[in-house]
Amino acid sequence: MADCVRPLEPQDIPAVARLFVKAFRKRTHATEPTLPLLEHLKQIYFANPWHDPDIPSRVYVDGHGEIRGFIGVTVQPMLFGDRTVRAAFAGSLTVDQPDRHPLAGARLIRSFLGGPQDLSITETANAKALRMWQKLGIPLDTQYSLNWIRLLRPATATVSALKHRHGAAKLLLPLAHLADRAVARMMSDPFRPHLDAGPRRLSFSDIDRSAFDRAALDLAELYPLRPAWDETSLSWFSSHAAIKRNFGEPCYRLATSRDGKPVAAYAYFRRPDDFAWLLQSFVKPEQAGDLIDDMLLDAHRHGCSAVRGAAQPWLNNALICRRTLFLTRSFYLVHAKDKSLLAPFRDGMALASGLAGESWMRLIGDHFDD
């Protein structure tokens, strides 16, 4: 029997979960996947409200019939003007024993790109996957690949980063708090948010997830290319995102016009003495500064050490002006058979990242240990 790439089937889920645990949880010993992980994989790849059997996830099977590779695929109908297009996101690419199966990753990617979708996207490619995509002639999208960090309490942020790798580092938090209080007393504290920035055009307030979802349906129209959400589908995705246990408490904030219509909104996760993480923003680029200032102030009030996020290009100019560090942690690539569909990405106004991309998944931000 020759090696092959074929569609994922429900009975493959346990084998795929074992690959996931080994590759992304860095387990050095055999660990059986937990029931929550198995259930989540079934939901996102077979019970997703936009599941499309014509655009399946794929597995790489060796000559002995063993699953040795996997690429997870989720489909997202999108609106481009009055046109509906099918976008497919490729994430969770993994190959077991890549030295023995050196072509498996490339074959999985080629199989995905050969599907019937109009747009082929990944927003979570690592450096190795990036090289595979580029060898197929698909360039990196720099605007959407930029990740960012805005420090609020630099000493505490350092300990926050360390404690996720070495739990004992949390013992250093009292010293970090002292150091950050000393910095905060400086007249020229470079990390202090714009506490005295004066009146803003937008004023935000806390809302619940249901109100955020309703606002998102309206605000998505700010973007020429956007998901074809309705109340049911958006609620399904946002409910998964809301329970990412690695990121802390979800928070939703909204700005409205004088007549009560939504003008801007964002969803992010916050936790004292740790990094806050932006899930999704909706705002006109010229008003992004108000949104960023509000998020930094809110995160600061709740004791967060920093705020971070993956690229949402309409925020980039405002972030650059607010002492933000930019880095590349994952890479964004997009391919379209109809090149006109790439224009919103070039303009940085395609709503195809965060909650509108792959980041609603609990695979990004949950540990599934029970």
C-alpha positions as a Python dict, from the first residue, in 0.01 Angstrom:
ca = {
    (1, 'M'): (0, 0, 0),
    (2, 'A'): (143, 338, -102),
    (3, 'D'): (140, 651, 111),
    (4, 'C'): (-159, 873, 36),
    (5, 'V'): (-349, 1186, 137),
    (6, 'R'): (-722, 1141, 191),
    (7, 'P'): (-1013, 1327, 359),
    (8, 'L'): (-1043, 1312, 736),
    (9, 'E'): (-1309, 1069, 857),
    (10, 'P'): (-1479, 1068, 1201),
    (11, 'Q'): (-1302, 747, 1304),
    (12, 'D'): (-966, 922, 1246),
    (13, 'I'): (-1022, 1168, 1532),
    (14, 'P'): (-838, 968, 1807),
    (15, 'A'): (-528, 929, 1586),
    (16, 'V'): (-536, 1298, 1492),
    (17, 'A'): (-575, 1394, 1859),
    (18, 'R'): (-265, 1191, 1946),
    (19, 'L'): (-72, 1375, 1673),
    (20, 'F'): (-197, 1706, 1811),
    (21, 'V'): (-91, 1625, 2168),
    (22, 'K'): (253, 1513, 2057),
    (23, 'A'): (319, 1804, 1821),
    (24, 'F'): (156, 2099, 1995),
    (25, 'R'): (166, 2003, 2361),
    (26, 'K'): (529, 1888, 2340),
    (27, 'R'): (468, 1569, 2535),
    (28, 'T'): (781, 1353, 2544),
    (29, 'H'): (591, 1042, 2659),
    (30, 'A'): (284, 871, 2521),
    (31, 'T'): (-29, 1051, 2639),
    (32, 'E'): (-380, 958, 2541),
    (33, 'P'): (-589, 1258, 2436),
    (34, 'T'): (-855, 1369, 2680),
    (35, 'L'): (-1227, 1344, 2611),
    (36, 'P'): (-1268, 1727, 2584),
    (37, 'L'): (-1001, 1738, 2312),
    (38, 'L'): (-1161, 1450, 2120),
    (39, 'E'): (-1503, 1618, 2144),
    (40, 'H'): (-1368, 1956, 2032),
    (41, 'L'): (-1198, 1807, 1726),
    (42, 'K'): (-1523, 1636, 1630),
    (43, 'Q'): (-1715, 1961, 1670),
    (44, 'I'): (-1485, 2188, 1469),
    (45, 'Y'): (-1424, 1944, 1184),
    (46, 'F'): (-1764, 1772, 1157),
    (47, 'A'): (-2025, 1973, 1353),
    (48, 'N'): (-1914, 2322, 1257),
    (49, 'P'): (-2218, 2518, 1124),
    (50, 'W'): (-2017, 2588, 807),
    (51, 'H'): (-1884, 2235, 764),
    (52, 'D'): (-1849, 2161, 393),
    (53, 'P'): (-1782, 1798, 293),
    (54, 'D'): (-1643, 1921, -39),
    (55, 'I'): (-1357, 2094, 146),
    (56, 'P'): (-1250, 1847, 416),
    (57, 'S'): (-958, 1830, 652),
    (58, 'R'): (-697, 1583, 530),
    (59, 'V'): (-476, 1310, 672),
    (60, 'Y'): (-153, 1163, 542),
    (61, 'V'): (-153, 783, 567),
    (62, 'D'): (165, 573, 539),
    (63, 'G'): (205, 242, 362),
    (64, 'H'): (98, 53, 674),
    (65, 'G'): (-231, 240, 701),
    (66, 'E'): (-114, 457, 994),
    (67, 'I'): (-206, 826, 1007),
    (68, 'R'): (121, 1020, 1007),
    (69, 'G'): (8, 1370, 915),
    (70, 'F'): (-289, 1604, 937),
    (71, 'I'): (-403, 1941, 813),
    (72, 'G'): (-716, 2082, 976),
    (73, 'V'): (-947, 2274, 744),
    (74, 'T'): (-1242, 2497, 833),
    (75, 'V'): (-1464, 2663, 576),
    (76, 'Q'): (-1598, 3016, 597),
    (77, 'P'): (-1849, 3160, 348),
    (78, 'M'): (-1760, 3526, 290),
    (79, 'L'): (-1920, 3828, 127),
    (80, 'F'): (-1732, 4041, -125),
    (81, 'G'): (-1967, 4312, -238),
    (82, 'D'): (-2276, 4127, -358),
    (83, 'R'): (-2077, 3810, -423),
    (84, 'T'): (-2051, 3507, -194),
    (85, 'V'): (-1714, 3330, -193),
    (86, 'R'): (-1590, 3021, -12),
    (87, 'A'): (-1282, 3067, 202),
    (88, 'A'): (-1101, 2774, 359),
    (89, 'F'): (-858, 2810, 649),
    (90, 'A'): (-579, 2558, 690),
    (91, 'G'): (-447, 2521, 1044),
    (92, 'S'): (-297, 2257, 1275),
    (93, 'L'): (-57, 2118, 1015),
    (94, 'T'): (145, 1839, 1176),
    (95, 'V'): (351, 1544, 1060),
    (96, 'D'): (469, 1260, 1281),
    (97, 'Q'): (831, 1158, 1228),
    (98, 'P'): (895, 1414, 950),
    (99, 'D'): (1240, 1269, 881),
    (100, 'R'): (1072, 946, 770),
    (101, 'H'): (794, 1131, 584),
    (102, 'P'): (971, 1440, 443),
    (103, 'L'): (711, 1509, 173),
    (104, 'A'): (402, 1463, 389),
    (105, 'G'): (360, 1829, 485),
    (106, 'A'): (398, 1955, 128),
    (107, 'R'): (153, 1691, 1),
    (108, 'L'): (-105, 1792, 260),
    (109, 'I'): (-72, 2159, 164),
    (110, 'R'): (-94, 2083, -210),
    (111, 'S'): (-403, 1871, -153),
    (112, 'F'): (-564, 2156, 43),
    (113, 'L'): (-480, 2415, -224),
    (114, 'G'): (-629, 2188, -490),
    (115, 'G'): (-973, 2208, -329),
    (116, 'P'): (-1274, 2391, -477),
    (117, 'Q'): (-1255, 2692, -241),
    (118, 'D'): (-1218, 3046, -381),
    (119, 'L'): (-975, 3156, -108),
    (120, 'S'): (-713, 2940, 64),
    (121, 'I'): (-582, 3095, 387),
    (122, 'T'): (-369, 3012, 686),
    (123, 'E'): (-305, 3254, 971),
    (124, 'T'): (-112, 3013, 1194),
    (125, 'A'): (173, 2884, 977),
    (126, 'N'): (506, 2830, 1154),
    (127, 'A'): (844, 2885, 987),
    (128, 'K'): (857, 2532, 844),
    (129, 'A'): (505, 2553, 700),
    (130, 'L'): (583, 2899, 562),
    (131, 'R'): (866, 2757, 352),
    (132, 'M'): (633, 2490, 211),
    (133, 'W'): (372, 2748, 108),
    (134, 'Q'): (636, 2974, -46),
    (135, 'K'): (783, 2687, -249),
    (136, 'L'): (439, 2659, -406),
    (137, 'G'): (459, 3025, -510),
    (138, 'I'): (234, 3171, -241),
    (139, 'P'): (386, 3482, -79),
    (140, 'L'): (372, 3589, 283),
    (141, 'D'): (116, 3857, 368),
    (142, 'T'): (324, 4086, 589),
    (143, 'Q'): (38, 4306, 717),
    (144, 'Y'): (-157, 4010, 853),
    (145, 'S'): (152, 3826, 980),
    (146, 'L'): (259, 4094, 1227),
    (147, 'N'): (202, 4002, 1591),
    (148, 'W'): (234, 4274, 1853),
    (149, 'I'): (291, 4333, 2224),
    (150, 'R'): (227, 4652, 2420),
    (151, 'L'): (394, 4638, 2761),
    (152, 'L'): (211, 4788, 3058),
    (153, 'R'): (415, 4653, 3349),
    (154, 'P'): (746, 4534, 3199),
    (155, 'A'): (888, 4349, 3500),
    (156, 'T'): (562, 4165, 3563),
    (157, 'A'): (536, 4089, 3191),
    (158, 'T'): (879, 3926, 3200),
    (159, 'V'): (774, 3704, 3490),
    (160, 'S'): (441, 3634, 3314),
    (161, 'A'): (628, 3500, 3012),
    (162, 'L'): (866, 3294, 3225),
    (163, 'K'): (602, 3131, 3444),
    (164, 'H'): (429, 2969, 3146),
    (165, 'R'): (749, 2771, 3087),
    (166, 'H'): (874, 2746, 3443),
    (167, 'G'): (598, 2758, 3703),
    (168, 'A'): (839, 2848, 3981),
    (169, 'A'): (898, 3187, 3818),
    (170, 'K'): (573, 3311, 3977),
    (171, 'L'): (768, 3338, 4303),
    (172, 'L'): (935, 3642, 4146),
    (173, 'L'): (606, 3832, 4111),
    (174, 'P'): (644, 4035, 4436),
    (175, 'L'): (981, 4167, 4316),
    (176, 'A'): (836, 4240, 3974),
    (177, 'H'): (551, 4439, 4132),
    (178, 'L'): (803, 4649, 4326),
    (179, 'A'): (1003, 4716, 4011),
    (180, 'D'): (695, 4818, 3812),
    (181, 'R'): (573, 5050, 4089),
    (182, 'A'): (912, 5218, 4086),
    (183, 'V'): (889, 5270, 3710),
    (184, 'A'): (530, 5397, 3742),
    (185, 'R'): (647, 5672, 3978),
    (186, 'M'): (874, 5811, 3709),
    (187, 'M'): (746, 6126, 3543),
    (188, 'S'): (850, 5988, 3205),
    (189, 'D'): (719, 5632, 3246),
    (190, 'P'): (720, 5506, 2883),
    (191, 'F'): (476, 5223, 2959),
    (192, 'R'): (194, 5426, 3110),
    (193, 'P'): (-121, 5421, 2892),
    (194, 'H'): (-271, 5751, 2782),
    (195, 'L'): (-436, 5825, 3116),
    (196, 'D'): (-462, 6195, 3035),
    (197, 'A'): (-522, 6177, 2662),
    (198, 'G'): (-823, 6406, 2690),
    (199, 'P'): (-1163, 6364, 2523),
    (200, 'R'): (-1196, 6094, 2261),
    (201, 'R'): (-1430, 6052, 1970),
    (202, 'L'): (-1533, 5709, 2095),
    (203, 'S'): (-1643, 5612, 2444),
    (204, 'F'): (-1653, 5239, 2527),
    (205, 'S'): (-1844, 5043, 2787),
    (206, 'D'): (-1865, 4678, 2891),
    (207, 'I'): (-2124, 4456, 2726),
    (208, 'D'): (-2196, 4082, 2734),
    (209, 'R'): (-2110, 3834, 2460),
    (210, 'S'): (-2459, 3833, 2309),
    (211, 'A'): (-2452, 4212, 2269),
    (212, 'F'): (-2104, 4189, 2118),
    (213, 'D'): (-2225, 3933, 1865),
    (214, 'R'): (-2516, 4156, 1765),
    (215, 'A'): (-2280, 4452, 1719),
    (216, 'A'): (-2035, 4238, 1521),
    (217, 'L'): (-2304, 4154, 1266),
    (218, 'D'): (-2343, 4527, 1192),
    (219, 'L'): (-1978, 4628, 1223),
    (220, 'A'): (-1856, 4356, 987),
    (221, 'E'): (-1995, 4573, 708),
    (222, 'L'): (-1700, 4810, 761),
    (223, 'Y'): (-1491, 4558, 567),
    (224, 'P'): (-1528, 4489, 192),
    (225, 'L'): (-1447, 4119, 244),
    (226, 'R'): (-1609, 3969, 553),
    (227, 'P'): (-1761, 3649, 691),
    (228, 'A'): (-2121, 3574, 595),
    (229, 'W'): (-2218, 3551, 962),
    (230, 'D'): (-2571, 3522, 1090),
    (231, 'E'): (-2682, 3512, 1453),
    (232, 'T'): (-2658, 3133, 1479),
    (233, 'S'): (-2317, 3085, 1319),
    (234, 'L'): (-2150, 3379, 1494),
    (235, 'S'): (-2283, 3267, 1832),
    (236, 'W'): (-2138, 2919, 1771),
    (237, 'F'): (-1791, 3056, 1696),
    (238, 'S'): (-1787, 3315, 1974),
    (239, 'S'): (-1907, 3062, 2232),
    (240, 'H'): (-1607, 2844, 2155),
    (241, 'A'): (-1372, 3141, 2177),
    (242, 'A'): (-1516, 3249, 2512),
    (243, 'I'): (-1389, 2943, 2699),
    (244, 'K'): (-1018, 2954, 2611),
    (245, 'R'): (-887, 2871, 2957),
    (246, 'N'): (-526, 2969, 2887),
    (247, 'F'): (-613, 3333, 2821),
    (248, 'G'): (-820, 3443, 3118),
    (249, 'E'): (-1154, 3623, 3138),
    (250, 'P'): (-1324, 3730, 2813),
    (251, 'C'): (-1418, 4098, 2803),
    (252, 'Y'): (-1637, 4271, 2544),
    (253, 'R'): (-1652, 4648, 2492),
    (254, 'L'): (-1862, 4862, 2261),
    (255, 'A'): (-1876, 5223, 2144),
    (256, 'T'): (-2200, 5361, 2004),
    (257, 'S'): (-2307, 5673, 1820),
    (258, 'R'): (-2551, 5926, 1968),
    (259, 'D'): (-2841, 5736, 1818),
    (260, 'G'): (-2726, 5412, 1982),
    (261, 'K'): (-2584, 5240, 1673),
    (262, 'P'): (-2258, 5044, 1715),
    (263, 'V'): (-1951, 5232, 1591),
    (264, 'A'): (-1664, 5014, 1718),
    (265, 'A'): (-1619, 4708, 1937),
    (266, 'Y'): (-1354, 4467, 2055),
    (267, 'A'): (-1323, 4140, 2243),
    (268, 'Y'): (-1018, 4049, 2443),
    (269, 'F'): (-906, 3827, 2730),
    (270, 'R'): (-757, 3968, 3049),
    (271, 'R'): (-598, 3826, 3362),
    (272, 'P'): (-411, 4007, 3645),
    (273, 'D'): (-32, 3969, 3636),
    (274, 'D'): (-46, 3820, 3287),
    (275, 'F'): (-75, 3913, 2921),
    (276, 'A'): (-411, 4026, 2788),
    (277, 'W'): (-489, 3894, 2439),
    (278, 'L'): (-696, 4065, 2169),
    (279, 'L'): (-936, 3831, 1990),
    (280, 'Q'): (-1120, 4068, 1756),
    (281, 'S'): (-1164, 4436, 1683),
    (282, 'F'): (-1410, 4622, 1461),
    (283, 'V'): (-1325, 4986, 1393),
    (284, 'K'): (-1252, 5231, 1113),
    (285, 'P'): (-873, 5280, 1079),
    (286, 'E'): (-902, 5652, 1156),
    (287, 'Q'): (-1071, 5571, 1489),
    (288, 'A'): (-843, 5283, 1587),
    (289, 'G'): (-643, 5499, 1828),
    (290, 'D'): (-946, 5543, 2052),
    (291, 'L'): (-1005, 5168, 2058),
    (292, 'I'): (-640, 5090, 2141),
    (293, 'D'): (-630, 5355, 2416),
    (294, 'D'): (-946, 5217, 2573),
    (295, 'M'): (-814, 4860, 2566),
    (296, 'L'): (-479, 4959, 2720),
    (297, 'L'): (-651, 5153, 2996),
    (298, 'D'): (-897, 4873, 3067),
    (299, 'A'): (-618, 4613, 3076),
    (300, 'H'): (-410, 4840, 3303),
    (301, 'R'): (-702, 4888, 3543),
    (302, 'H'): (-742, 4512, 3571),
    (303, 'G'): (-376, 4450, 3652),
    (304, 'C'): (-260, 4302, 3320),
    (305, 'S'): (113, 4308, 3253),
    (306, 'A'): (85, 4363, 2876),
    (307, 'V'): (-156, 4338, 2583),
    (308, 'R'): (-80, 4129, 2278),
    (309, 'G'): (-253, 4022, 1960),
    (310, 'A'): (-220, 3890, 1609),
    (311, 'A'): (-237, 4137, 1326),
    (312, 'Q'): (-557, 4317, 1240),
    (313, 'P'): (-409, 4568, 994),
    (314, 'W'): (-663, 4845, 1054),
    (315, 'L'): (-502, 4880, 1400),
    (316, 'N'): (-137, 4890, 1289),
    (317, 'N'): (-91, 5267, 1251),
    (318, 'A'): (-245, 5333, 1593),
    (319, 'L'): (-31, 5061, 1752),
    (320, 'I'): (290, 5200, 1601),
    (321, 'C'): (217, 5536, 1764),
    (322, 'R'): (177, 5375, 2109),
    (323, 'R'): (517, 5220, 2175),
    (324, 'T'): (414, 4878, 2054),
    (325, 'L'): (659, 4597, 1979),
    (326, 'F'): (598, 4408, 1655),
    (327, 'L'): (719, 4053, 1596),
    (328, 'T'): (643, 3746, 1384),
    (329, 'R'): (514, 3452, 1582),
    (330, 'S'): (301, 3296, 1311),
    (331, 'F'): (258, 3370, 943),
    (332, 'Y'): (-42, 3459, 729),
    (333, 'L'): (-69, 3343, 368),
    (334, 'V'): (-357, 3371, 125),
    (335, 'H'): (-409, 3229, -223),
    (336, 'A'): (-695, 3299, -462),
    (337, 'K'): (-776, 3166, -805),
    (338, 'D'): (-949, 3497, -881),
    (339, 'K'): (-681, 3756, -803),
    (340, 'S'): (-941, 4031, -752),
    (341, 'L'): (-1020, 3866, -418),
    (342, 'L'): (-672, 3959, -294),
    (343, 'A'): (-735, 4336, -312),
    (344, 'P'): (-892, 4361, 40),
    (345, 'F'): (-589, 4181, 183),
    (346, 'R'): (-348, 4419, 8),
    (347, 'D'): (-551, 4710, 150),
    (348, 'G'): (-551, 4559, 501),
    (349, 'M'): (-932, 4560, 508),
    (350, 'A'): (-1023, 4191, 479),
    (351, 'L'): (-1204, 4076, 791),
    (352, 'A'): (-1035, 3737, 787),
    (353, 'S'): (-838, 3702, 1110),
    (354, 'G'): (-909, 3653, 1479),
    (355, 'L'): (-1268, 3551, 1543),
    (356, 'A'): (-1318, 3588, 1167),
    (357, 'G'): (-1032, 3346, 1100),
    (358, 'E'): (-896, 3056, 1304),
    (359, 'S'): (-863, 3208, 1651),
    (360, 'W'): (-1212, 3114, 1770),
    (361, 'M'): (-1087, 2756, 1806),
    (362, 'R'): (-1008, 2627, 2152),
    (363, 'L'): (-710, 2452, 1993),
    (364, 'I'): (-555, 2799, 2019),
    (365, 'G'): (-568, 2883, 2388),
    (366, 'D'): (-699, 2580, 2576),
    (367, 'H'): (-512, 2293, 2743),
    (368, 'F'): (-784, 2020, 2744),
    (369, 'D'): (-632, 1857, 3052),
    (370, 'D'): (-965, 1742, 3195),
}
